[in-house]
Every structure is written in C-alpha cells, then in structure tokens.
C-alpha cells in the first residue's frame, strides 16, 4: 500500500489530489494548517488528518513525528501548501511581503522535505512532488499568447520559479528519491477567486501522474497535464 502525505489538502487542489489518490488505493494522510478544517476535510474523505503549518519548524517536526509513530515510512510526499502573498503593485512591494511568501512557498518545502526525508528513505521508491506553477516559467511568462504572459505578480512568480529550481537541485543531490515539480495550470480555486478555466480534477492530473507513474519515470522534471513544461 502506497502511503502518501499531502500538505495544504483541506481544499482545492490538495483536497482533490487526496480524493483521487485514495480512490486509486493510496493510504492518504491529509495535512492542513487549520486543525478544524483539516479534520473536517479528512472526515469527508475517510482519511487520517495530521496538522502541519509548513511555515513553522515546530509544526513540521511534529507532523513528521506523528507519521513516524503511526505509519513508520512514507512513499509519496506532495508539497502542495502555498500562498499567493501580496497583491500590491510592484512599486509598492516591500521586503517583509517577500519574506512571508518565500517562507511558505519555498522555505516551507525545504522544512518539510528535511523533516520527512528519513521517512521517505525507508520507502522502496520514494517520491517528492512539488507544486510549482507555469507562472514561475521564463518561457511561459514571456509568451504574450498565454495567461502566464499577461500577469504581473512578482513575488508569487519568483517563489514558484524558486520551487522548480529547488526541485531540480534536490533531484541531483538525492538521486534515490524521485523529485519532480508540477504546474497544475490555471485552475478554479480559492487562490484565484475561482477564475481559472480548469476544474480541480484537470488541475490535479499532473500531480496524479507523478504520484502513480513507474519508478523509472525520471527525476528533476517539470510537467503539466499535457507533458513537459518549458522553463
């Protein structure tokens, strides 16, 4: 049985990922920052809940200790938790806003990966999936025909570019663990006021692919539901 932990999974892409992987036979552990919302979401799916705030070292360590005590190993870690951060115009952005978004979107992945590596290393074919974005792609954000090329959100896009690079570097440094990044695409979620044209099911297609593919599928990749993403 594949044991999978998903951060930020009480709603949106994380919740749909949890639902789909449970239906595919994974033992899903649903992670969320808000305990009540996380417990409610887990109850709806019939999965176990573990509280985790990826911006807090103690919370992340406690979550890893909980899963160590109950499951003893982890096959798949999905780093889904993230925030959009400040929507202020570029000329009004300040350093504290950058620290806030990078603390969750980038340092949060480092914290969680570090804490859960011992559990992953006990698995036969460990997998880490980092939820990035096409908004972190140089290629897509320079293409005026795409939505990514029509939006200016400096801090969020910079954080997602960092997520993708972080993924490739982990893949090189830790070859026994399969690290890949995913662009869900412009999906209707709370993060964008449900303005995206994709459903959450379509938005999780690439995550499901990475969580269920063969062990020799490759590491250090950046994909969306249609295939490799240029970046």
Order of alpha helices (4+ residues) and beta strands (2+ residues): beta-alpha-beta-alpha-beta-alpha-beta-alpha-alpha-beta-alpha-alpha-beta-alpha-alpha-beta-beta
